[in-house]
């Protein structure tokens, strides 16, 4: 029987030499694999109150939208700076190779709402940490962070857990 990990291909030296890129588009393209991933992303949160699901740009939109649909709840995109049309709040964060900014609409979450954060891959945890900070600045509470892939050698899980976050990942790949 195939696992989620079996649907993910590895592309060597993308986007730079020495990188093993974990490509989830092959998972998304397979109906059984995609369904399996969505079901497994949801399973730890069965029976919990979740008011909204948020996805991090860009593959987190695909997963988060599907998870929100299954939960019959709203979906909120957290986007790169300048991509949202309304009033936003922003959060800077560091990447392996520089800095970036993500934003969310300033009315996306209500105080006290319970939010599930979803993305395809957890590497250093910088983007997820920035997303969590945005959600919390609006008064909502992150009840969990769900990822398809964890790259444990890059320390993202430890970073989020140090913030008090529950982290759920469907599979892990060693290395960069």
C-alpha positions as CSV (number, residue, x, y, z in Angstrom):
1,X,0.0,0.0,0.0
2,X,1.4,3.4,-1.0
3,X,2.0,6.1,1.6
4,X,1.9,9.9,1.1
5,X,5.7,9.9,0.9
6,X,5.6,7.5,-2.1
7,X,3.7,10.1,-4.2
8,X,6.4,12.8,-3.6
9,X,9.2,13.0,-6.1
10,X,12.7,14.4,-5.4
11,X,14.4,16.7,-7.9
12,X,18.1,16.9,-7.4
13,X,19.9,20.3,-7.5
14,X,16.8,22.4,-7.6
15,X,16.6,25.4,-7.2
16,X,20.4,25.3,-6.4
17,X,23.2,22.8,-6.5
18,X,23.1,20.5,-3.5
19,X,19.4,20.9,-2.8
20,X,17.0,17.9,-2.9
21,X,13.7,19.5,-3.8
22,X,10.7,17.6,-2.4
23,X,8.1,18.1,-5.1
24,X,4.5,17.7,-3.9
25,X,2.9,18.5,-7.3
26,X,3.1,14.7,-8.1
27,X,1.1,14.1,-4.9
28,X,-1.5,16.7,-5.8
29,X,-1.9,15.3,-9.3
30,X,-2.8,11.8,-8.1
31,X,-6.4,11.6,-6.8
32,X,-5.7,8.8,-4.3
33,X,-2.6,10.5,-3.1
34,X,-4.2,13.9,-2.7
35,X,-7.2,12.5,-0.9
36,X,-4.9,10.5,1.4
37,X,-2.9,13.6,2.2
38,X,-6.0,15.7,3.0
39,X,-7.5,13.0,5.2
40,X,-4.2,12.5,7.1
41,X,-3.8,16.3,7.6
42,X,-7.2,16.4,9.2
43,X,-7.1,13.3,11.3
44,X,-5.3,14.7,14.4
45,X,-7.9,17.5,14.6
46,X,-11.0,15.4,14.4
47,X,-13.6,16.7,16.9
48,X,-11.7,19.9,17.7
49,X,-13.2,23.3,17.2
50,X,-11.6,24.9,14.2
51,X,-13.0,28.2,13.0
52,X,-10.7,28.8,10.1
53,X,-7.9,27.2,8.1
54,X,-5.0,29.3,6.9
55,X,-2.6,28.3,4.2
56,X,0.9,29.8,3.5
57,X,1.7,30.9,0.0
58,X,1.6,29.1,-2.4
59,X,1.1,25.3,-2.1
60,X,-0.4,25.8,1.3
61,X,-3.4,27.4,-0.5
62,X,-4.1,24.1,-2.3
63,X,-3.9,22.0,0.8
64,X,-5.6,24.6,3.1
65,X,-8.5,25.1,0.8
66,X,-9.1,21.4,0.6
67,X,-8.8,21.0,4.4
68,X,-11.2,23.9,5.0
69,X,-13.7,22.4,2.6
70,X,-13.6,19.1,4.5
71,X,-14.1,20.9,7.8
72,X,-16.9,23.2,6.4
73,X,-15.0,26.2,7.6
74,X,-13.5,29.3,6.1
75,X,-10.1,29.6,4.4
76,X,-7.6,32.5,4.9
77,X,-4.6,32.9,2.6
78,X,-1.4,34.3,4.0
79,X,0.4,35.8,1.1
80,X,3.6,37.4,0.0
81,X,3.7,41.2,0.4
82,X,1.6,43.2,-2.0
83,X,-0.6,40.4,-3.2
84,X,-3.7,41.1,-1.1
85,X,-6.1,43.8,-2.2
86,X,-7.5,45.0,1.2
87,X,-5.9,46.5,4.3
88,X,-3.2,44.1,5.7
89,X,-0.8,43.6,8.5
90,X,2.7,42.4,7.7
91,X,5.3,40.2,9.3
92,X,9.0,40.1,8.3
93,X,11.0,36.8,8.5
94,X,14.3,35.4,7.6
95,X,14.9,32.9,4.8
96,X,18.0,30.7,4.4
97,X,19.1,33.2,1.7
98,X,17.6,36.5,2.8
99,X,14.5,38.1,4.2
100,X,10.9,38.2,3.1
101,X,7.5,39.7,4.2
102,X,4.1,38.0,4.4
103,X,0.7,39.6,4.9
104,X,-2.8,38.8,5.8
105,X,-6.0,41.0,5.7
106,X,-6.4,42.9,8.9
107,X,-9.9,41.5,9.4
108,X,-9.1,37.9,8.4
109,X,-9.4,36.5,12.0
110,X,-11.6,37.5,14.9
111,X,-10.3,37.5,18.4
112,X,-10.7,34.0,20.0
113,X,-11.0,32.1,16.7
114,X,-9.3,28.8,16.6
115,X,-7.0,28.5,13.5
116,X,-5.3,25.5,11.8
117,X,-2.2,26.5,9.9
118,X,-1.5,24.3,6.8
119,X,1.5,24.2,4.4
120,X,3.2,21.7,2.2
121,X,6.7,21.7,3.7
122,X,8.3,22.6,7.0
123,X,12.0,23.5,6.6
124,X,13.5,26.1,8.9
125,X,10.0,27.2,10.2
126,X,10.5,30.8,9.4
127,X,7.5,31.3,7.2
128,X,5.2,29.3,9.6
129,X,6.5,31.3,12.5
130,X,5.7,34.5,10.7
131,X,2.2,33.2,9.9
132,X,1.6,32.3,13.5
133,X,2.6,35.8,14.6
134,X,0.2,37.4,12.1
135,X,-2.7,35.2,13.4
136,X,-1.9,35.9,17.0
137,X,-1.6,39.6,16.4
138,X,-5.2,39.6,15.3
139,X,-6.2,37.8,18.5
140,X,-6.8,34.4,17.1
141,X,-5.2,31.2,18.4
142,X,-3.3,28.6,16.4
143,X,-4.5,25.2,17.5
144,X,-2.0,23.3,15.3
145,X,0.4,23.4,12.3
146,X,0.0,20.7,9.7
147,X,2.5,19.9,7.0
148,X,2.8,17.2,4.3
149,X,6.6,17.1,4.5
150,X,9.0,17.8,7.4
151,X,12.7,18.4,6.8
152,X,13.9,17.7,10.3
153,X,17.6,18.5,9.6
154,X,16.6,22.1,9.1
155,X,15.0,22.5,12.6
156,X,11.6,23.9,11.7
157,X,9.6,21.5,14.0
158,X,11.8,22.3,17.0
159,X,11.4,26.0,16.3
160,X,7.6,25.8,16.2
161,X,7.4,23.5,19.2
162,X,9.6,26.0,21.1
163,X,6.7,28.5,20.4
164,X,4.3,26.1,22.0
165,X,2.9,24.9,18.7
166,X,1.6,21.4,18.0
167,X,3.2,20.2,14.8
168,X,1.8,17.4,12.6
169,X,3.7,16.2,9.5
170,X,2.7,13.3,7.2
171,X,6.3,12.3,6.3
172,X,9.9,13.4,6.8
173,X,12.9,13.5,4.5
174,X,16.4,13.6,5.8
175,X,18.9,16.0,4.3
176,X,18.4,19.4,2.7
